[in-house]
Amino acid sequence: MGWSQLYCHNALRDTPREFFVPEAYKNLAFADIEIPLNNQAKMFSPKIEGRLLDALNIK
């Protein structure tokens, strides 16, 4: 695992996703599903968020 991947993994691990999801979905905050935020927006699954963060190649 490269530095960028480790950084992304740690960022995802340390971010309390349940703070950012509707109350009804808090128990699914880390499930590998998209979570509806409103009628038009969904939160990406943790797997997709990780891939996006890794693709950014944050230094």
N, CA, C, O and CB atoms as a CASP TS submission, in Angstrom:
PFRMAT TS
TARGET T0000
AUTHOR 0000-0000-0000
METHOD Language model
MODEL 1
PARENT N/A
ATOM      1  N   MET     1       0.863  -1.182   0.000  1.00  0.00           N
ATOM      2  CA  MET     1       0.000   0.000   0.000  1.00  0.00           C
ATOM      3  C   MET     1       0.902   1.235   0.000  1.00  0.00           C
ATOM      4  O   MET     1       1.734   1.404   0.891  1.00  0.00           O
ATOM      5  CB  MET     1      -0.978   0.004   1.242  1.00  0.00           C
ATOM      6  N   GLY     2       0.731   2.093  -1.006  1.00  0.00           N
ATOM      7  CA  GLY     2       1.518   3.313  -1.085  1.00  0.00           C
ATOM      8  C   GLY     2       1.053   4.363  -0.092  1.00  0.00           C
ATOM      9  O   GLY     2       0.024   4.200   0.562  1.00  0.00           O
ATOM     10  N   TRP     3       1.820   5.445   0.016  1.00  0.00           N
ATOM     11  CA  TRP     3       1.512   6.498   0.988  1.00  0.00           C
ATOM     12  C   TRP     3       0.134   7.081   0.738  1.00  0.00           C
ATOM     13  O   TRP     3      -0.634   7.287   1.678  1.00  0.00           O
ATOM     14  CB  TRP     3       2.565   7.606   0.934  1.00  0.00           C
ATOM     15  N   SER     4      -0.188   7.348  -0.528  1.00  0.00           N
ATOM     16  CA  SER     4      -1.488   7.931  -0.856  1.00  0.00           C
ATOM     17  C   SER     4      -2.620   6.999  -0.439  1.00  0.00           C
ATOM     18  O   SER     4      -3.620   7.442   0.125  1.00  0.00           O
ATOM     19  CB  SER     4      -1.578   8.233  -2.358  1.00  0.00           C
ATOM     20  N   GLN     5      -2.459   5.706  -0.720  1.00  0.00           N
ATOM     21  CA  GLN     5      -3.489   4.744  -0.340  1.00  0.00           C
ATOM     22  C   GLN     5      -3.628   4.662   1.173  1.00  0.00           C
ATOM     23  O   GLN     5      -4.743   4.589   1.690  1.00  0.00           O
ATOM     24  CB  GLN     5      -3.168   3.365  -0.913  1.00  0.00           C
ATOM     25  N   LEU     6      -2.507   4.674   1.885  1.00  0.00           N
ATOM     26  CA  LEU     6      -2.546   4.624   3.344  1.00  0.00           C
ATOM     27  C   LEU     6      -3.223   5.871   3.901  1.00  0.00           C
ATOM     28  O   LEU     6      -4.026   5.781   4.830  1.00  0.00           O
ATOM     29  CB  LEU     6      -1.125   4.484   3.921  1.00  0.00           C
ATOM     30  N   TYR     7      -2.903   7.035   3.336  1.00  0.00           N
ATOM     31  CA  TYR     7      -3.520   8.291   3.767  1.00  0.00           C
ATOM     32  C   TYR     7      -5.034   8.227   3.578  1.00  0.00           C
ATOM     33  O   TYR     7      -5.790   8.622   4.466  1.00  0.00           O
ATOM     34  CB  TYR     7      -2.929   9.487   2.981  1.00  0.00           C
ATOM     35  N   CYS     8      -5.473   7.734   2.429  1.00  0.00           N
ATOM     36  CA  CYS     8      -6.909   7.626   2.143  1.00  0.00           C
ATOM     37  C   CYS     8      -7.577   6.637   3.083  1.00  0.00           C
ATOM     38  O   CYS     8      -8.659   6.899   3.607  1.00  0.00           O
ATOM     39  CB  CYS     8      -7.140   7.201   0.686  1.00  0.00           C
ATOM     40  N   HIS     9      -6.925   5.499   3.295  1.00  0.00           N
ATOM     41  CA  HIS     9      -7.474   4.490   4.207  1.00  0.00           C
ATOM     42  C   HIS     9      -7.652   5.084   5.602  1.00  0.00           C
ATOM     43  O   HIS     9      -8.699   4.909   6.224  1.00  0.00           O
ATOM     44  CB  HIS     9      -6.554   3.245   4.266  1.00  0.00           C
ATOM     45  N   ASN    10      -6.638   5.779   6.089  1.00  0.00           N
ATOM     46  CA  ASN    10      -6.714   6.383   7.424  1.00  0.00           C
ATOM     47  C   ASN    10      -7.782   7.465   7.488  1.00  0.00           C
ATOM     48  O   ASN    10      -8.493   7.578   8.487  1.00  0.00           O
ATOM     49  CB  ASN    10      -5.361   6.970   7.819  1.00  0.00           C
ATOM     50  N   ALA    11      -7.899   8.258   6.436  1.00  0.00           N
ATOM     51  CA  ALA    11      -8.917   9.316   6.416  1.00  0.00           C
ATOM     52  C   ALA    11     -10.315   8.713   6.473  1.00  0.00           C
ATOM     53  O   ALA    11     -11.172   9.201   7.210  1.00  0.00           O
ATOM     54  CB  ALA    11      -8.766  10.194   5.154  1.00  0.00           C
ATOM     55  N   LEU    12     -10.548   7.667   5.709  1.00  0.00           N
ATOM     56  CA  LEU    12     -11.860   7.009   5.730  1.00  0.00           C
ATOM     57  C   LEU    12     -12.119   6.343   7.078  1.00  0.00           C
ATOM     58  O   LEU    12     -13.230   6.405   7.604  1.00  0.00           O
ATOM     59  CB  LEU    12     -11.956   5.968   4.603  1.00  0.00           C
ATOM     60  N   ARG    13     -11.100   5.713   7.628  1.00  0.00           N
ATOM     61  CA  ARG    13     -11.245   5.036   8.917  1.00  0.00           C
ATOM     62  C   ARG    13     -11.560   6.024  10.037  1.00  0.00           C
ATOM     63  O   ARG    13     -12.351   5.726  10.932  1.00  0.00           O
ATOM     64  CB  ARG    13      -9.972   4.259   9.252  1.00  0.00           C
ATOM     65  N   ASP    14     -10.939   7.198   9.985  1.00  0.00           N
ATOM     66  CA  ASP    14     -11.053   8.168  11.076  1.00  0.00           C
ATOM     67  C   ASP    14     -12.225   9.135  10.938  1.00  0.00           C
ATOM     68  O   ASP    14     -12.515   9.884  11.871  1.00  0.00           O
ATOM     69  CB  ASP    14      -9.791   8.951  11.171  1.00  0.00           C
ATOM     70  N   THR    15     -12.899   9.131   9.799  1.00  0.00           N
ATOM     71  CA  THR    15     -14.029  10.036   9.591  1.00  0.00           C
ATOM     72  C   THR    15     -15.316   9.368  10.059  1.00  0.00           C
ATOM     73  O   THR    15     -15.668   8.296   9.566  1.00  0.00           O
ATOM     74  CB  THR    15     -14.141  10.447   8.102  1.00  0.00           C
ATOM     75  N   PRO    16     -16.021   9.983  10.999  1.00  0.00           N
ATOM     76  CA  PRO    16     -17.269   9.396  11.497  1.00  0.00           C
ATOM     77  C   PRO    16     -18.408   9.592  10.492  1.00  0.00           C
ATOM     78  O   PRO    16     -19.161  10.560  10.593  1.00  0.00           O
ATOM     79  CB  PRO    16     -17.648  10.017  12.855  1.00  0.00           C
ATOM     80  N   ARG    17     -18.535   8.690   9.535  1.00  0.00           N
ATOM     81  CA  ARG    17     -19.553   8.809   8.479  1.00  0.00           C
ATOM     82  C   ARG    17     -20.958   8.956   9.038  1.00  0.00           C
ATOM     83  O   ARG    17     -21.805   9.610   8.429  1.00  0.00           O
ATOM     84  CB  ARG    17     -19.502   7.600   7.566  1.00  0.00           C
ATOM     85  N   GLU    18     -21.211   8.351  10.192  1.00  0.00           N
ATOM     86  CA  GLU    18     -22.562   8.410  10.760  1.00  0.00           C
ATOM     87  C   GLU    18     -22.989   9.839  11.078  1.00  0.00           C
ATOM     88  O   GLU    18     -24.185  10.103  11.207  1.00  0.00           O
ATOM     89  CB  GLU    18     -22.636   7.561  12.020  1.00  0.00           C
ATOM     90  N   PHE    19     -22.043  10.765  11.209  1.00  0.00           N
ATOM     91  CA  PHE    19     -22.377  12.173  11.443  1.00  0.00           C
ATOM     92  C   PHE    19     -22.973  12.827  10.198  1.00  0.00           C
ATOM     93  O   PHE    19     -23.619  13.871  10.296  1.00  0.00           O
ATOM     94  CB  PHE    19     -21.132  12.944  11.888  1.00  0.00           C
ATOM     95  N   PHE    20     -22.763  12.228   9.041  1.00  0.00           N
ATOM     96  CA  PHE    20     -23.129  12.855   7.771  1.00  0.00           C
ATOM     97  C   PHE    20     -24.297  12.178   7.059  1.00  0.00           C
ATOM     98  O   PHE    20     -24.642  12.558   5.939  1.00  0.00           O
ATOM     99  CB  PHE    20     -21.944  12.863   6.865  1.00  0.00           C
ATOM    100  N   VAL    21     -24.902  11.189   7.692  1.00  0.00           N
ATOM    101  CA  VAL    21     -26.026  10.486   7.069  1.00  0.00           C
ATOM    102  C   VAL    21     -27.314  10.773   7.832  1.00  0.00           C
ATOM    103  O   VAL    21     -27.269  11.078   9.024  1.00  0.00           O
ATOM    104  CB  VAL    21     -25.759   8.965   7.019  1.00  0.00           C
ATOM    105  N   PRO    22     -28.456  10.679   7.165  1.00  0.00           N
ATOM    106  CA  PRO    22     -29.729  10.868   7.857  1.00  0.00           C
ATOM    107  C   PRO    22     -29.880   9.851   8.996  1.00  0.00           C
ATOM    108  O   PRO    22     -29.348   8.742   8.937  1.00  0.00           O
ATOM    109  CB  PRO    22     -30.907  10.742   6.863  1.00  0.00           C
ATOM    110  N   GLU    23     -30.601  10.250  10.004  1.00  0.00           N
ATOM    111  CA  GLU    23     -30.793   9.421  11.204  1.00  0.00           C
ATOM    112  C   GLU    23     -31.227   7.992  10.862  1.00  0.00           C
ATOM    113  O   GLU    23     -30.745   7.036  11.471  1.00  0.00           O
ATOM    114  CB  GLU    23     -31.832  10.065  12.120  1.00  0.00           C
ATOM    115  N   ALA    24     -32.112   7.847   9.914  1.00  0.00           N
ATOM    116  CA  ALA    24     -32.633   6.524   9.553  1.00  0.00           C
ATOM    117  C   ALA    24     -31.565   5.597   8.974  1.00  0.00           C
ATOM    118  O   ALA    24     -31.769   4.384   8.919  1.00  0.00           O
ATOM    119  CB  ALA    24     -33.760   6.674   8.557  1.00  0.00           C
ATOM    120  N   TYR    25     -30.435   6.147   8.542  1.00  0.00           N
ATOM    121  CA  TYR    25     -29.391   5.349   7.894  1.00  0.00           C
ATOM    122  C   TYR    25     -28.106   5.253   8.711  1.00  0.00           C
ATOM    123  O   TYR    25     -27.119   4.696   8.230  1.00  0.00           O
ATOM    124  CB  TYR    25     -29.078   5.928   6.545  1.00  0.00           C
ATOM    125  N   LYS    26     -28.094   5.778   9.921  1.00  0.00           N
ATOM    126  CA  LYS    26     -26.867   5.788  10.720  1.00  0.00           C
ATOM    127  C   LYS    26     -26.270   4.400  10.891  1.00  0.00           C
ATOM    128  O   LYS    26     -25.049   4.246  10.865  1.00  0.00           O
ATOM    129  CB  LYS    26     -27.141   6.388  12.077  1.00  0.00           C
ATOM    130  N   ASN    27     -27.116   3.387  11.065  1.00  0.00           N
ATOM    131  CA  ASN    27     -26.596   2.030  11.243  1.00  0.00           C
ATOM    132  C   ASN    27     -25.997   1.456   9.956  1.00  0.00           C
ATOM    133  O   ASN    27     -25.338   0.416   9.988  1.00  0.00           O
ATOM    134  CB  ASN    27     -27.703   1.118  11.741  1.00  0.00           C
ATOM    135  N   LEU    28     -26.222   2.123   8.836  1.00  0.00           N
ATOM    136  CA  LEU    28     -25.683   1.679   7.546  1.00  0.00           C
ATOM    137  C   LEU    28     -24.554   2.578   7.044  1.00  0.00           C
ATOM    138  O   LEU    28     -24.137   2.461   5.892  1.00  0.00           O
ATOM    139  CB  LEU    28     -26.794   1.630   6.510  1.00  0.00           C
ATOM    140  N   ALA    29     -24.064   3.464   7.890  1.00  0.00           N
ATOM    141  CA  ALA    29     -23.078   4.461   7.469  1.00  0.00           C
ATOM    142  C   ALA    29     -21.851   3.837   6.808  1.00  0.00           C
ATOM    143  O   ALA    29     -21.290   4.429   5.886  1.00  0.00           O
ATOM    144  CB  ALA    29     -22.645   5.286   8.659  1.00  0.00           C
ATOM    145  N   PHE    30     -21.425   2.665   7.254  1.00  0.00           N
ATOM    146  CA  PHE    30     -20.233   2.035   6.689  1.00  0.00           C
ATOM    147  C   PHE    30     -20.561   0.846   5.789  1.00  0.00           C
ATOM    148  O   PHE    30     -19.662   0.124   5.360  1.00  0.00           O
ATOM    149  CB  PHE    30     -19.316   1.586   7.800  1.00  0.00           C
ATOM    150  N   ALA    31     -21.844   0.643   5.504  1.00  0.00           N
ATOM    151  CA  ALA    31     -22.230  -0.436   4.587  1.00  0.00           C
ATOM    152  C   ALA    31     -21.808  -0.070   3.168  1.00  0.00           C
ATOM    153  O   ALA    31     -21.688   1.110   2.840  1.00  0.00           O
ATOM    154  CB  ALA    31     -23.764  -0.701   4.651  1.00  0.00           C
ATOM    155  N   ASP    32     -21.585  -1.059   2.342  1.00  0.00           N
ATOM    156  CA  ASP    32     -21.137  -0.820   0.976  1.00  0.00           C
ATOM    157  C   ASP    32     -22.333  -0.532   0.066  1.00  0.00           C
ATOM    158  O   ASP    32     -22.598  -1.258  -0.892  1.00  0.00           O
ATOM    159  CB  ASP    32     -20.339  -2.029   0.451  1.00  0.00           C
ATOM    160  N   ILE    33     -23.042   0.545   0.395  1.00  0.00           N
ATOM    161  CA  ILE    33     -24.213   0.980  -0.370  1.00  0.00           C
ATOM    162  C   ILE    33     -24.191   2.496  -0.481  1.00  0.00           C
ATOM    163  O   ILE    33     -23.545   3.178   0.315  1.00  0.00           O
ATOM    164  CB  ILE    33     -25.539   0.493   0.296  1.00  0.00           C
ATOM    165  N   GLU    34     -24.907   3.022  -1.483  1.00  0.00           N
ATOM    166  CA  GLU    34     -25.124   4.467  -1.551  1.00  0.00           C
ATOM    167  C   GLU    34     -26.254   4.805  -0.587  1.00  0.00           C
ATOM    168  O   GLU    34     -27.256   4.092  -0.532  1.00  0.00           O
ATOM    169  CB  GLU    34     -25.462   4.939  -3.020  1.00  0.00           C
ATOM    170  N   ILE    35     -26.101   5.876   0.164  1.00  0.00           N
ATOM    171  CA  ILE    35     -27.117   6.280   1.137  1.00  0.00           C
ATOM    172  C   ILE    35     -27.812   7.532   0.625  1.00  0.00           C
ATOM    173  O   ILE    35     -27.149   8.527   0.335  1.00  0.00           O
ATOM    174  CB  ILE    35     -26.488   6.531   2.544  1.00  0.00           C
ATOM    175  N   PRO    36     -29.144   7.501   0.507  1.00  0.00           N
ATOM    176  CA  PRO    36     -29.860   8.690   0.039  1.00  0.00           C
ATOM    177  C   PRO    36     -29.756   9.819   1.058  1.00  0.00           C
ATOM    178  O   PRO    36     -29.996   9.624   2.250  1.00  0.00           O
ATOM    179  CB  PRO    36     -31.337   8.358  -0.235  1.00  0.00           C
ATOM    180  N   LEU    37     -29.395  11.001   0.567  1.00  0.00           N
ATOM    181  CA  LEU    37     -29.304  12.181   1.432  1.00  0.00           C
ATOM    182  C   LEU    37     -30.539  13.056   1.289  1.00  0.00           C
ATOM    183  O   LEU    37     -30.998  13.665   2.255  1.00  0.00           O
ATOM    184  CB  LEU    37     -28.044  12.993   1.105  1.00  0.00           C
ATOM    185  N   ASN    38     -31.071  13.112   0.077  1.00  0.00           N
ATOM    186  CA  ASN    38     -32.324  13.817  -0.205  1.00  0.00           C
ATOM    187  C   ASN    38     -32.880  13.248  -1.508  1.00  0.00           C
ATOM    188  O   ASN    38     -32.439  12.189  -1.955  1.00  0.00           O
ATOM    189  CB  ASN    38     -32.107  15.386  -0.305  1.00  0.00           C
ATOM    190  N   ASN    39     -33.825  13.925  -2.112  1.00  0.00           N
ATOM    191  CA  ASN    39     -34.445  13.406  -3.340  1.00  0.00           C
ATOM    192  C   ASN    39     -33.494  13.349  -4.526  1.00  0.00           C
ATOM    193  O   ASN    39     -33.732  12.602  -5.476  1.00  0.00           O
ATOM    194  CB  ASN    39     -35.629  14.252  -3.705  1.00  0.00           C
ATOM    195  N   GLN    40     -32.417  14.131  -4.480  1.00  0.00           N
ATOM    196  CA  GLN    40     -31.533  14.215  -5.637  1.00  0.00           C
ATOM    197  C   GLN    40     -30.109  13.746  -5.374  1.00  0.00           C
ATOM    198  O   GLN    40     -29.361  13.512  -6.323  1.00  0.00           O
ATOM    199  CB  GLN    40     -31.497  15.613  -6.125  1.00  0.00           C
ATOM    200  N   ALA    41     -29.716  13.604  -4.125  1.00  0.00           N
ATOM    201  CA  ALA    41     -28.318  13.297  -3.816  1.00  0.00           C
ATOM    202  C   ALA    41     -28.183  12.018  -3.003  1.00  0.00           C
ATOM    203  O   ALA    41     -29.033  11.683  -2.178  1.00  0.00           O
ATOM    204  CB  ALA    41     -27.681  14.452  -3.064  1.00  0.00           C
ATOM    205  N   LYS    42     -27.086  11.318  -3.264  1.00  0.00           N
ATOM    206  CA  LYS    42     -26.755  10.120  -2.503  1.00  0.00           C
ATOM    207  C   LYS    42     -25.303  10.216  -2.060  1.00  0.00           C
ATOM    208  O   LYS    42     -24.469  10.806  -2.747  1.00  0.00           O
ATOM    209  CB  LYS    42     -27.001   8.830  -3.340  1.00  0.00           C
ATOM    210  N   MET    43     -25.013   9.630  -0.910  1.00  0.00           N
ATOM    211  CA  MET    43     -23.638   9.541  -0.435  1.00  0.00           C
ATOM    212  C   MET    43     -23.013   8.303  -1.073  1.00  0.00           C
ATOM    213  O   MET    43     -23.617   7.230  -1.076  1.00  0.00           O
ATOM    214  CB  MET    43     -23.570   9.475   1.138  1.00  0.00           C
ATOM    215  N   PHE    44     -21.810   8.453  -1.610  1.00  0.00           N
ATOM    216  CA  PHE    44     -21.113   7.310  -2.185  1.00  0.00           C
ATOM    217  C   PHE    44     -20.863   6.248  -1.122  1.00  0.00           C
ATOM    218  O   PHE    44     -20.803   6.547   0.071  1.00  0.00           O
ATOM    219  CB  PHE    44     -19.789   7.751  -2.821  1.00  0.00           C
ATOM    220  N   SER    45     -20.720   5.018  -1.564  1.00  0.00           N
ATOM    221  CA  SER    45     -20.341   3.945  -0.641  1.00  0.00           C
ATOM    222  C   SER    45     -18.892   4.174  -0.204  1.00  0.00           C
ATOM    223  O   SER    45     -18.140   4.848  -0.908  1.00  0.00           O
ATOM    224  CB  SER    45     -20.511   2.529  -1.311  1.00  0.00           C
ATOM    225  N   PRO    46     -18.489   3.627   0.945  1.00  0.00           N
ATOM    226  CA  PRO    46     -17.104   3.790   1.395  1.00  0.00           C
ATOM    227  C   PRO    46     -16.086   3.306   0.350  1.00  0.00           C
ATOM    228  O   PRO    46     -15.021   3.905   0.199  1.00  0.00           O
ATOM    229  CB  PRO    46     -16.895   3.035   2.703  1.00  0.00           C
ATOM    230  N   LYS    47     -16.411   2.231  -0.365  1.00  0.00           N
ATOM    231  CA  LYS    47     -15.488   1.709  -1.374  1.00  0.00           C
ATOM    232  C   LYS    47     -15.260   2.736  -2.481  1.00  0.00           C
ATOM    233  O   LYS    47     -14.123   2.958  -2.899  1.00  0.00           O
ATOM    234  CB  LYS    47     -16.027   0.394  -1.971  1.00  0.00           C
ATOM    235  N   ILE    48     -16.329   3.357  -2.951  1.00  0.00           N
ATOM    236  CA  ILE    48     -16.215   4.357  -4.019  1.00  0.00           C
ATOM    237  C   ILE    48     -15.503   5.604  -3.498  1.00  0.00           C
ATOM    238  O   ILE    48     -14.665   6.170  -4.199  1.00  0.00           O
ATOM    239  CB  ILE    48     -17.614   4.728  -4.575  1.00  0.00           C
ATOM    240  N   GLU    49     -15.822   6.034  -2.287  1.00  0.00           N
ATOM    241  CA  GLU    49     -15.120   7.189  -1.706  1.00  0.00           C
ATOM    242  C   GLU    49     -13.622   6.922  -1.630  1.00  0.00           C
ATOM    243  O   GLU    49     -12.814   7.799  -1.937  1.00  0.00           O
ATOM    244  CB  GLU    49     -15.673   7.512  -0.301  1.00  0.00           C
ATOM    245  N   GLY    50     -13.258   5.725  -1.224  1.00  0.00           N
ATOM    246  CA  GLY    50     -11.839   5.370  -1.142  1.00  0.00           C
ATOM    247  C   GLY    50     -11.162   5.424  -2.494  1.00  0.00           C
ATOM    248  O   GLY    50     -10.050   5.937  -2.618  1.00  0.00           O
ATOM    249  N   ARG    51     -11.826   4.899  -3.506  1.00  0.00           N
ATOM    250  CA  ARG    51     -11.255   4.931  -4.862  1.00  0.00           C
ATOM    251  C   ARG    51     -11.106   6.361  -5.366  1.00  0.00           C
ATOM    252  O   ARG    51     -10.104   6.700  -5.996  1.00  0.00           O
ATOM    253  CB  ARG    51     -12.132   4.127  -5.832  1.00  0.00           C
ATOM    254  N   LEU    52     -12.105   7.198  -5.090  1.00  0.00           N
ATOM    255  CA  LEU    52     -12.028   8.600  -5.515  1.00  0.00           C
ATOM    256  C   LEU    52     -10.896   9.329  -4.803  1.00  0.00           C
ATOM    257  O   LEU    52     -10.127  10.058  -5.429  1.00  0.00           O
ATOM    258  CB  LEU    52     -13.358   9.315  -5.250  1.00  0.00           C
ATOM    259  N   LEU    53     -10.799   9.129  -3.495  1.00  0.00           N
ATOM    260  CA  LEU    53      -9.712   9.767  -2.745  1.00  0.00           C
ATOM    261  C   LEU    53      -8.354   9.303  -3.247  1.00  0.00           C
ATOM    262  O   LEU    53      -7.436  10.110  -3.396  1.00  0.00           O
ATOM    263  CB  LEU    53      -9.845   9.469  -1.248  1.00  0.00           C
ATOM    264  N   ASP    54      -8.221   8.019  -3.506  1.00  0.00           N
ATOM    265  CA  ASP    54      -6.957   7.490  -4.000  1.00  0.00           C
ATOM    266  C   ASP    54      -6.628   8.072  -5.370  1.00  0.00           C
ATOM    267  O   ASP    54      -5.468   8.373  -5.652  1.00  0.00           O
ATOM    268  CB  ASP    54      -7.007   5.960  -4.070  1.00  0.00           C
ATOM    269  N   ALA    55      -7.638   8.233  -6.224  1.00  0.00           N
ATOM    270  CA  ALA    55      -7.417   8.786  -7.563  1.00  0.00           C
ATOM    271  C   ALA    55      -6.949  10.238  -7.512  1.00  0.00           C
ATOM    272  O   ALA    55      -6.280  10.710  -8.431  1.00  0.00           O
ATOM    273  CB  ALA    55      -8.694   8.687  -8.388  1.00  0.00           C
ATOM    274  N   LEU    56      -7.300  10.944  -6.439  1.00  0.00           N
ATOM    275  CA  LEU    56      -6.851  12.329  -6.291  1.00  0.00           C
ATOM    276  C   LEU    56      -5.353  12.418  -6.029  1.00  0.00           C
ATOM    277  O   LEU    56      -4.739  13.467  -6.225  1.00  0.00           O
ATOM    278  CB  LEU    56      -7.611  13.008  -5.162  1.00  0.00           C
ATOM    279  N   ASN    57      -4.769  11.298  -5.580  1.00  0.00           N
ATOM    280  CA  ASN    57      -3.331  11.234  -5.312  1.00  0.00           C
ATOM    281  C   ASN    57      -2.878  12.368  -4.389  1.00  0.00           C
ATOM    282  O   ASN    57      -1.929  13.091  -4.690  1.00  0.00           O
ATOM    283  CB  ASN    57      -2.549  11.287  -6.626  1.00  0.00           C
ATOM    284  N   ILE    58      -3.565  12.504  -3.279  1.00  0.00           N
ATOM    285  CA  ILE    58      -3.288  13.567  -2.306  1.00  0.00           C
ATOM    286  C   ILE    58      -1.891  13.407  -1.735  1.00  0.00           C
ATOM    287  O   ILE    58      -1.486  12.307  -1.360  1.00  0.00           O
ATOM    288  CB  ILE    58      -4.331  13.556  -1.170  1.00  0.00           C
ATOM    289  N   LYS    59      -1.168  14.488  -1.672  1.00  0.00           N
ATOM    290  CA  LYS    59       0.203  14.480  -1.124  1.00  0.00           C
ATOM    291  C   LYS    59       0.245  15.179   0.212  1.00  0.00           C
ATOM    292  O   LYS    59       1.307  15.273   0.827  1.00  0.00           O
ATOM    293  CB  LYS    59       1.188  15.152  -2.095  1.00  0.00           C
TER
END
